Amino acid sequence: MITDVDLTGRLLLLFLYCSVSVARKDSCDTCRRLVDRFHKGLEDTAKKNFGGGNTAWEEKTLSKYETSEIRLVEIIENLCDSSDFECNHMVEEHEEQIEKWWFKMKKKYPDLLKWFCIKTILVCCPSGTYGPDCLACLGGSERPCHGNGFCNGNGTRSGDGSCHCKAEYAGPFCLECADGYYSFERSDTHSVCTACHLACKTCNGPSNEDCKECKDGWVKEDGKCVDTDECIKGESLCKASQYCLNTEGSFICSACDISCDGCTGEGPEYCVNCTTGYVLQDEKCTDVNECVESEKVCLRENEHCLNTPGSYQCSCVEGFEDKDGNCVEVIQTDEVTGEEIEIPESTSKETPASMTKTSASTSKAAHEDL
């Protein structure tokens, strides 16, 4: 029987293991970042402050500077950003090892990452290995997870070496094919998985005839998986203001046309009924123009009607504004004195009157011609 004390102890050990594992991975990331910055420093300081002049002197001086303490100090000073606590702490803790490599080990071990991060301060592992002892990942260090996944802890002193497979693959070694894929090529150490047909959940070939199991939204007919048309089942799959549109393996609900009160497809010709403000005309719902109806809809003086889809709007004509429910003439005032400005008769009411008169004359002439 597991007591509360035992359970607490196990949880604590698990927490400590996870914390140590994360810390080790972070330390390796920090070390790799430090080494990258070191190589950048080497590039930035190459032949620095030299150029032109006595070639023999330059070669002699550059040779000394190349391995000098001055150059090393300049590189170390720029290894870490001021906000990078982990990097600064690592440099401070292991500066002697960096100096040792620079002055004594660089020729024998030119790979700083391998000498410093892997062999000296023991925070990283060679690629394809993992954990405190740098064990080979599943599938081998040369091709972890047989090239079809990613090794947990690869290149660090953390992780358990297990494989996280790519989408196409499954199994502990990433040699099996995941659902939706079939084996195109396979050996003991090599596997290539290819996508099944869209209709297949599992398959052994590329077509819908090779499905072993159909996906949801597909059914087996005559030895192959075919799409189910959910829209003809008679079920109410969509809202009253929508229509059902079949797609491969599924369906979508799309909004009816604005003129429809219920519909069976896209557009005003597929309305079940017309919504208010529309009438059935030429086998489709058409907007009613209330502004030309025999019964006037805008009743106030100096007001005009504007037709809108499915409705209309009443608003005051130009030069008038809505005030207390009436259309009253806009009164202009002087910006300085605030006094009312008289609008000349010819520019205010004569123009609309003349337009009305012209319109009436035109209408009359047309009537006489008839």
RADA-V586520 format. One record per backbone hydrogen bond with DSSP energy under -1.0 kcal/mol. NH is the residue of the N-H (numbers start at 1). CO is the residue of the C=O. E is the energy in kcal/mol with one decimal. If there is no record, write none. Layout:
nh: {NH | NH}
co: {CO | CO}
e: {E | E}
This chain:
nh: {7 | 8 | 9 | 10 | 11 | 12 | 13 | 14 | 15 | 16 | 17 | 18 | 19 | 20 | 21 | 22 | 23 | 24 | 25 | 26 | 27 | 28 | 29 | 30 | 31 | 32 | 33 | 34 | 35 | 36 | 37 | 38 | 39 | 40 | 41 | 42 | 43 | 44 | 45 | 48 | 50 | 58 | 59 | 60 | 61 | 62 | 63 | 64 | 65 | 66 | 68 | 72 | 73 | 74 | 75 | 76 | 77 | 78 | 79 | 84 | 85 | 88 | 89 | 90 | 91 | 92 | 93 | 94 | 98 | 99 | 100 | 101 | 102 | 103 | 104 | 105 | 106 | 109 | 112 | 115 | 116 | 117 | 118 | 119 | 121 | 123 | 124 | 125 | 129 | 130 | 131 | 134 | 135 | 137 | 138 | 140 | 145 | 146 | 147 | 148 | 150 | 152 | 154 | 155 | 156 | 157 | 161 | 164 | 166 | 169 | 170 | 174 | 176 | 178 | 180 | 181 | 182 | 184 | 185 | 187 | 192 | 194 | 196 | 200 | 201 | 202 | 204 | 210 | 212 | 213 | 215 | 218 | 219 | 221 | 224 | 225 | 226 | 228 | 230 | 232 | 233 | 237 | 242 | 243 | 245 | 247 | 250 | 252 | 254 | 256 | 260 | 261 | 264 | 270 | 271 | 272 | 275 | 278 | 279 | 281 | 285 | 286 | 288 | 290 | 292 | 293 | 304 | 306 | 308 | 311 | 313 | 315 | 317 | 320 | 321 | 323 | 326 | 328 | 330 | 334 | 338 | 341 | 347 | 348 | 350 | 353 | 354 | 355 | 356 | 357 | 358 | 359 | 360 | 361 | 362 | 363 | 364 | 365 | 366 | 367 | 368 | 369 | 370}
co: {3 | 4 | 5 | 6 | 7 | 8 | 9 | 10 | 11 | 12 | 13 | 14 | 15 | 16 | 17 | 18 | 19 | 20 | 21 | 22 | 23 | 24 | 25 | 26 | 27 | 28 | 29 | 30 | 31 | 32 | 33 | 34 | 35 | 36 | 37 | 38 | 39 | 40 | 41 | 45 | 47 | 54 | 55 | 56 | 57 | 58 | 59 | 60 | 61 | 62 | 65 | 68 | 69 | 70 | 71 | 72 | 73 | 75 | 76 | 81 | 83 | 84 | 85 | 86 | 87 | 88 | 89 | 90 | 94 | 95 | 96 | 97 | 98 | 99 | 100 | 100 | 101 | 105 | 110 | 111 | 112 | 113 | 113 | 114 | 116 | 117 | 117 | 155 | 126 | 135 | 158 | 131 | 130 | 128 | 161 | 137 | 138 | 143 | 144 | 145 | 164 | 162 | 151 | 129 | 153 | 123 | 152 | 150 | 148 | 166 | 176 | 171 | 170 | 168 | 201 | 178 | 194 | 192 | 192 | 190 | 185 | 182 | 180 | 197 | 213 | 213 | 210 | 207 | 202 | 202 | 199 | 215 | 226 | 224 | 221 | 208 | 219 | 217 | 228 | 229 | 230 | 235 | 239 | 254 | 252 | 250 | 247 | 245 | 243 | 241 | 257 | 273 | 270 | 267 | 268 | 262 | 259 | 275 | 286 | 284 | 268 | 279 | 277 | 288 | 289 | 290 | 315 | 313 | 311 | 308 | 306 | 304 | 302 | 317 | 328 | 326 | 323 | 321 | 319 | 339 | 334 | 332 | 344 | 344 | 345 | 349 | 350 | 351 | 352 | 353 | 354 | 355 | 356 | 357 | 358 | 359 | 360 | 361 | 362 | 363 | 364 | 365 | 366}
e: {-2.4 | -2.5 | -2.4 | -2.4 | -2.5 | -2.2 | -2.3 | -2.5 | -2.4 | -2.5 | -2.5 | -2.5 | -2.5 | -2.7 | -2.6 | -2.5 | -2.4 | -2.5 | -2.0 | -2.7 | -2.4 | -2.1 | -2.4 | -2.4 | -2.4 | -2.7 | -2.2 | -2.4 | -2.5 | -2.3 | -2.0 | -2.0 | -2.3 | -1.9 | -2.2 | -2.0 | -1.9 | -2.4 | -1.9 | -1.8 | -1.3 | -2.4 | -2.6 | -1.9 | -2.9 | -3.6 | -1.8 | -1.3 | -2.7 | -2.6 | -1.4 | -1.7 | -2.9 | -2.0 | -2.2 | -2.9 | -2.3 | -1.1 | -1.6 | -1.6 | -1.5 | -2.2 | -2.6 | -2.1 | -2.4 | -2.3 | -2.3 | -2.1 | -1.8 | -2.4 | -2.4 | -2.5 | -2.2 | -2.5 | -2.7 | -1.3 | -1.8 | -3.3 | -1.1 | -2.4 | -3.2 | -1.1 | -1.5 | -2.1 | -2.7 | -2.4 | -1.9 | -1.8 | -1.6 | -2.2 | -1.7 | -1.7 | -2.2 | -2.7 | -1.4 | -2.3 | -3.7 | -1.9 | -2.0 | -2.3 | -1.9 | -2.9 | -1.9 | -3.2 | -2.7 | -1.0 | -2.2 | -2.5 | -2.6 | -1.9 | -2.3 | -1.1 | -1.8 | -2.3 | -1.1 | -1.7 | -2.9 | -2.7 | -1.6 | -3.0 | -2.9 | -2.7 | -3.2 | -1.9 | -3.3 | -1.3 | -1.8 | -1.5 | -2.5 | -1.6 | -2.7 | -1.6 | -2.7 | -3.2 | -1.5 | -1.8 | -3.0 | -2.7 | -1.3 | -1.3 | -1.2 | -1.6 | -1.9 | -2.6 | -2.8 | -2.3 | -1.5 | -2.6 | -2.3 | -2.8 | -2.0 | -3.4 | -2.2 | -1.6 | -1.0 | -2.9 | -2.5 | -1.7 | -2.6 | -3.1 | -1.5 | -3.3 | -2.8 | -1.3 | -1.5 | -1.1 | -2.9 | -3.0 | -2.1 | -2.2 | -2.7 | -2.1 | -2.1 | -1.8 | -3.0 | -3.2 | -1.5 | -2.8 | -2.8 | -3.2 | -1.9 | -3.3 | -1.2 | -1.0 | -1.7 | -1.7 | -3.5 | -2.4 | -2.4 | -2.8 | -2.9 | -2.6 | -2.5 | -2.9 | -2.7 | -2.3 | -2.7 | -2.9 | -2.3 | -1.9 | -2.5 | -2.3 | -1.3}
